[in-house]
Amino acid sequence: MEFLRPYDPSVVELAFALRRMAIEAAPTAIEIVYDAYSAVSIGFSFTGRLKEMFLHIAVYRDHVNLGFNWGADLPDPKRLLIGKGSQVRHLTVSNPEDLKQPHLLEFIGLAIDRSLMMRGPAPPQTPVIIKVVQGNKRRPSAADLRINSRAKD
């Protein structure tokens, strides 16, 4: 994806590994790529609506967060989820070893189950929706890259 070019390749690999986990766990989910101010986020929803995303992958300079949009509702007896707000929780993935933690897939499954219970069955297609925030971004600069808005990635 063109949006991830400014990031270190090791961070991009973490993001793509988490993306593969999400797609394998929820193959009918709609993928929403959001080029925001402080991060590039890849969200997943069964309806395509941002407010109904159940999972997101936020890419930062030196790590990736696996976020659960309704994480406060998920069972977390070991208190592994990070966040103090009323809704969102996340897990930080900083290196390839973090990807091997079994609780990543467990929380992805819990988030999917919660979403399906709340929203109903998944649609039959898997489109990708891309949203771009205009203006200055608070993340690695792509100033020296020539970004073609019609990139095929």
N, C-alpha and C positions, 0 to 999 in steps of 0.2 A: 504494500500500500504506500502510495506516494506520501501520505500524511506522516508516516513514521520515518522518513528519510533523515530528519535531523537528529534522531536518537542513535545512541551507541548500538551497534549490532547485537551485543549481548542482551540488552534490554528489549530490543525488537524480538529476539528469539524467545524470551520469556513471554512476551505478549502473544506471539503466535502459538506457543505451546498451550497457554491458557485458552486461547481462542479455539484450538483444536479440541481441548477438553469440553468446552461449552457446546460446540457443534456436535460432538459425538454424543453428549448427554441429551441435547435438545435439538435434533436434526431438523425439526419443523419450525423452530423459532426464527423470527425475523431479526436480522442483524442490523443494528443502527450504528453507523460510524459518525461520531460527533467530534469535529475539530474545534475544541473549545480553547479558552484563553490559557489555562495553565496545564492542560494535558490533552492528549488524544484519547478518546474513550470509545470503546466498542461495547455497545449494549445489546441485550437480547430481550425480546418481547414476543409473546405469541399473538399480539394484535397489531404491532407496528406503532403503537402509541408510546411516547416517551414516558408518560406517567405510569405505564403498566410494564415497564422493564422490570425483570426479576433479577437480572445479573448484569454487571458491567465490568469491563477491564479497563482500568485507567493507567495510561503509560506516562511515567514521569522520567526525569533525567537519569536516575540511577536505580529505579525499581518500578515494579508494576503492582497495582492494587487489584485484587479480585474482590469486587464489591457486590454486595447483596442489597438491592434497593429496599427490601423489606426485612433486612437482617435482624432488626430488633424483635421480630416475631418468630425467628427461627430458634429452635432449641439449641442451647450452647452451654451444656453443663460444665465443660472444662474452661469456659470463658476464653475461647480462642479468638473470637471476633473482636475487632477493634472499632471503637466508636462510642460516643456518648449521647448522640442525638436521639430523637424520638423514632427514627426510621432506619437509616442506612448504617450498615456495618461492613467491614472489609477485612481481608487478610493481605498482608504484604508479602510479595514474592521478590526476593533480591538476588537469588542465584539459582542455578539449575537444581541444586539439592532440595530447595524448597518445593519444587514441582512434584517431588516424590511423596510428599506428606499425604496420607490417605484422607485426612479431613478436608482437603480441597474438593475432592469428588463427592464426599459426603454432604458438604454444604451446598454444592451445586445441585445435587439431587433434592435436598430439602427445599431449596429455592424454587426449583422446577415444580415440585409437588405443591407447594404453597400457591404458586401462580396458576397452575391448572385447576386447583380447587377453587380459587377465587374468580378465575376468568373463563373457565370452560375449556373445551378441546382446542387443539392447535389447528391453524389453517393448513391447507395442503402444500403451500409453496414456501420457499425460503428466499425471499428477496432481500436485498441490501438497501438500506436507506442511509444516505450521507447528508449530514448537516454541518455547515461551516459557519463559525462565528467570524464576522468581519472585524478588522482592526488589529491592533498589536496583541501579540500572544505572550504570555508569561511562561515560556518553555524554550527548549533549544531553538535557536534561530535558524530559519531556512533562507536567510537573506542571500547567501551565496549560491543557493540552488535555484535553478530555473524550473519553477513548478508550472507545469502545463495543466490548466484546469480541465483539460480533456484527457487526462492520464487514464490509461486502461487498467491500472492497478486498483 
